[in-house]
């Protein structure tokens, strides 16, 4: 593995996920928020730093995708232990979000045998909305932004599936459907 700052930031999220789960299991919300916010910040910084330092790579894109998946799953597990009533109240939105993430992932797995790591502009906006929505939901028990983030996932899902459909072979770091169309020519 190429050891650079962006890859280490993504690797941090992968390593932090079990500790996030542990914070929930132990009933330590302050530790949960500390780890969770650190994971969100590392997610925001890894791609930015990779582009700034010209260190983007297929490996970095994969690590970022795995870090994202583990962040989502460990956040849900820890939140279930810390705020079970809140999770029960938001269960339909959580299931919808899981399906909206899973469908394009399964489509990519079926076509290429790998998870998609497109990191489109829409995906980045979706991550910001979802991260902010989850933070506001867990801190203030206000669900509106989380709900809007789930609705926005429909757009992200469609974009990812269209890109997967358009590509002849698996690729990473594609900015938009437009870029996928240009690559197809």
C-alpha positions as MATLAB code, in Angstrom:
seq = 'XXXXXXXXXXXXXXXXXXXXXXXXXXXXXXXXXXXXXXXXXXXXXXXXXXXXXXXXXXXXXXXXXXXXXXXXXXXXXXXXXXXXXXXXXXXXXXXXXXXXXXXXXXXXXXXXXXXXXXXXXXXXXXXXXXXXXXXXXXXXXXXXXXXXXXXXXXXXXXXXXXXXXXXXXXXXXXXXXXXXXXXXX';
ca = [
       0.000    0.000    0.000;
       1.205    3.462   -0.841;
       1.609    5.374    2.420;
       0.512    8.952    1.880;
      -1.631   11.383    3.859;
      -4.892   10.806    1.936;
      -4.611    7.009    2.213;
      -3.761    7.266    5.916;
      -6.848    9.447    6.481;
      -9.033    6.827    4.795;
      -7.294    4.061    6.715;
      -7.998    5.987    9.933;
     -11.746    5.657    9.284;
     -11.387    1.927    8.706;
      -9.461    1.508   11.963;
     -11.740    3.891   13.909;
     -14.969    2.046   13.033;
     -14.662   -0.663   15.740;
     -13.853    2.014   18.316;
     -16.963    3.950   17.289;
     -18.991    0.783   17.841;
     -17.287    0.258   21.187;
     -18.179    3.802   22.294;
     -21.840    3.025   21.638;
     -21.741   -0.359   23.312;
     -20.104    1.168   26.393;
     -22.657    4.013   26.453;
     -20.097    6.798   25.962;
     -21.757    9.498   23.814;
     -18.891   12.003   24.225;
     -16.402    9.452   22.929;
     -18.844    8.584   20.123;
     -19.097   12.232   19.016;
     -15.317   12.659   19.178;
     -14.632    9.606   17.026;
     -17.551   10.237   14.668;
     -16.628   13.861   14.014;
     -12.986   12.819   13.488;
     -14.150   10.276   10.939;
     -16.261   12.872    9.118;
     -13.379   15.358    9.057;
     -10.960   12.728    7.745;
     -13.503   11.861    5.044;
     -13.748   15.502    4.010;
      -9.983   15.941    3.961;
      -8.717   12.774    2.276;
      -9.978   13.547   -1.218;
      -9.189   17.245   -0.979;
      -5.600   16.535    0.095;
      -5.218   13.794   -2.531;
      -6.194   16.224   -5.296;
      -4.104   19.057   -3.854;
      -0.976   16.889   -3.573;
      -1.679   15.006   -6.840;
      -1.938   11.738   -4.903;
      -5.240   10.405   -6.250;
      -5.189    6.700   -7.035;
      -7.446    3.696   -7.482;
      -6.207    2.412   -4.114;
      -7.064    5.716   -2.436;
     -10.538    5.674   -3.991;
     -11.095    2.111   -2.735;
      -9.854    2.910    0.780;
     -12.163    5.925    0.837;
     -15.138    3.796   -0.238;
     -14.388    1.143    2.401;
     -13.937    3.883    5.000;
     -17.306    5.349    4.029;
     -19.080    2.001    4.310;
     -17.535    1.270    7.707;
     -18.343    4.786    8.921;
     -22.024    4.374    7.989;
     -22.338    0.902    9.469;
     -20.480    1.630   12.703;
     -22.387    4.899   13.183;
     -25.686    3.062   12.895;
     -24.590    0.321   15.293;
     -23.237    2.727   17.890;
     -26.256    5.032   17.589;
     -28.555    2.045   18.124;
     -26.869    1.367   21.472;
     -26.797    5.033   22.481;
     -30.193    6.232   21.195;
     -32.382    3.215   20.406;
     -35.637    5.192   20.487;
     -34.301    7.725   17.977;
     -33.130    4.937   15.666;
     -36.535    3.223   15.929;
     -38.261    6.516   15.055;
     -36.039    6.981   11.976;
     -35.990    3.328   10.953;
     -37.858    3.802    7.652;
     -35.450    6.532    6.557;
     -32.473    4.447    7.674;
     -33.724    1.452    5.679;
     -34.346    3.706    2.670;
     -30.809    5.113    2.935;
     -29.336    1.615    3.206;
     -31.219    0.493    0.097;
     -30.250    3.635   -1.821;
     -26.589    2.928   -1.040;
     -26.888   -0.827   -1.631;
     -28.643   -0.890   -5.013;
     -25.906    0.908   -7.010;
     -23.231   -1.011   -5.079;
     -24.837   -4.324   -6.029;
     -25.219   -3.133   -9.638;
     -21.506   -2.320   -9.760;
     -20.616   -5.650   -8.130;
     -22.751   -7.482  -10.680;
     -21.205   -5.683  -13.647;
     -17.568   -5.273  -12.573;
     -17.111   -7.548   -9.572;
     -16.114   -4.487   -7.508;
     -17.758   -1.690   -5.581;
     -18.001    1.591   -7.453;
     -15.688    4.370   -6.252;
     -16.786    7.200   -8.529;
     -16.629   10.101   -6.062;
     -18.763   12.302   -8.282;
     -19.690   15.853   -7.394;
     -23.189   14.665   -6.527;
     -21.739   11.940   -4.286;
     -19.613   14.528   -2.480;
     -22.605   16.828   -1.957;
     -24.633   13.856   -0.774;
     -21.922   12.955    1.757;
     -21.928   16.495    3.150;
     -25.730   16.497    3.434;
     -25.795   13.059    5.054;
     -22.957   13.842    7.454;
     -24.563   17.102    8.544;
     -27.983   15.453    8.706;
     -26.737   12.655   10.951;
     -24.826   15.074   13.218;
     -27.899   17.289   13.643;
     -30.128   14.250   14.150;
     -27.921   12.759   16.858;
     -26.987   16.003   18.611;
     -30.306   17.851   18.475;
     -32.783   15.066   17.652;
     -33.906   17.099   14.622;
     -34.494   14.885   11.581;
     -35.335   17.301    8.734;
     -31.853   17.557    7.175;
     -31.339   13.809    7.561;
     -34.621   13.232    5.701;
     -33.576   15.612    2.910;
     -30.220   13.826    2.685;
     -32.038   10.520    2.210;
     -34.178   12.069   -0.555;
     -31.007   13.373   -2.214;
     -29.588    9.835   -2.163;
     -32.087    8.991   -4.914;
     -30.207   11.366   -7.229;
     -26.866    9.911   -6.166;
     -28.134    6.367   -6.710;
     -29.390    7.176  -10.213;
     -26.141    8.913  -11.148;
     -24.008    6.002   -9.913;
     -26.142    3.462  -11.737;
     -26.058    5.454  -14.985;
     -22.267    5.742  -14.744;
     -21.961    2.003  -14.089;
     -24.213    1.321  -17.074;
     -22.155    3.626  -19.326;
     -18.703    2.336  -18.406;
     -17.253   -0.582  -20.307;
     -14.795   -1.386  -17.516;
     -14.515   -0.436  -13.852;
     -12.946    2.959  -13.184;
     -12.588    5.256  -10.196;
     -12.873    8.978   -9.561;
     -15.357    9.972  -12.247;
     -16.755   13.464  -11.706;
     -20.184   13.069  -13.329;
     -22.331   11.276  -15.877;
     -21.019   13.785  -18.432;
     -17.453   12.615  -17.782;
     -18.539    8.968  -18.095;
     -20.170    9.785  -21.431;
     -16.956   11.449  -22.645;
     -14.941    8.371  -21.615;
     -17.304    6.122  -23.555;
     -16.531    7.834  -26.887;
];
